[in-house]
């Protein structure tokens, strides 16, 4: 099963929806992937992927625009 959650603005609730799905359906053994048009330089990764893992995702990945890294 593949589920995509998208939006055009920040703080719209996209990460909350994903975390709710992951928590609500743990038997799905989720792999969550965040696609971002910009780099995330902060040390320790991305806060959204950290939230996916905390919700129970088996794996969380961040894919960014390599031209901005």
Order of alpha helices (4+ residues) and beta strands (2+ residues): alpha-beta-alpha-beta
